[in-house]
Amino acid sequence: MTIKDSETTVVNPSLEITTSRQMTAWMAEQNLSIALTTYQVGKLFMLGVKPSGNLSVFERSFNRCMGLCPTGNGFYMSSLHQVWRFENVFRQGEQQDGHDRLYVPQSGNTTGDLDIHDMAVDANGRLVFVNTLFGCLATLSETCSFKPLWRPAFISKLAAEDRCHLNGLAMKDGRPAYVTAVSQSDVVDGWRDQRANGGVVIDVNTNEIVTSGLSMPHSPRWHKNKLWLCNSGTGEFGHIELNTGRFVPVTFCAGYMRGLYFHGDYAIVGTSKPRHNKTFSGLALDEALKSRQAEARCGLQVIDLRTGDAVHWLRMEGIVDELYDVMTLPGVRNPMALGFKTDEIRRVISIEE
């Protein structure tokens, strides 16, 4: 792995991480770390700040890891056929090798391959996730793969057919409020024919279409009384005027956007390099990049909501081309996590007090 910022270079050719000059300083000032997932290579990355002030990168392997959402003392993460709940096992003030949090996959639910995308915890502490394969919102079940909670009015039945590619979830006041889908298709894999302009935002409470005509929308989020999202097929980050349904672009991002998280006046957006296949080719993003004489990048952009400017960035090159989700860890300086590919997890034992 190679990590580059204004001060640091560590050599390993498989992955190169480059940051803007002030990215790590901004993380330190904001007192946060960042977690992100890439299902392409099956990695959970945790980005923090070392005691030296340089960028810290910690990674663990989980097959097809995607959705992330915070809990009181950790976070949930979806993977190929399981949902994992990570808990921090360090006590207040405890550290190890400069790390101030140790996240352990304390419990897991076997769901089968539901292609779980966005996830969130509601006001009652219940996990709600986007079950993309079945085109519905769902929660965990103690006895089954999942318990369905809601589905769009245009989906005629629960079927493992990925009809509309439901993918994004926005919470408001502790409840599911809005979702994004690539289309309103009600046939198996029908969304692929509607990639350019079939995308919609749906009000979960009324089942009404709030906005249509989007291109591969992802990652809707409610923040500061606005509904934000990534119009991924055009490369535009922006918000929805709920009274008109109009999408208002704020920032163009050089990449296929997925993953959006807010910290005060800042949005952290994940970008990926589009795959050269039918799913990602032929979108407006291609021409937008060409007109700006730019290439798609894989990484993160920190956008100042007050100006729309990308004030900080992180770029990943090498084996990682695609990201899915991003999440901040407020109050965490330099996190690490356990996985299942090393022996460490056998020796980390915690006792509930």
PyMOL commands that set and color helices and strands:
alter all, ss='L'
color gray80, all
select helices_A, chain A and resi 23-30+190-194+284-291+344-347
alter helices_A, ss='H'
color red, helices_A
select strands_A, chain A and resi 2-4+9-10+15-19+32-38+43-49+55-61+68-70+74-78+82-88+101-110+116-121+127-131+136-139+147-150+166-172+175-181+199-203+209-214+217-223+226-231+236-241+246-252+256-263+266-272+299-304+309-318+326-330+335-337
alter strands_A, ss='S'
color yellow, strands_A
deselect
rebuild
show_as cartoon
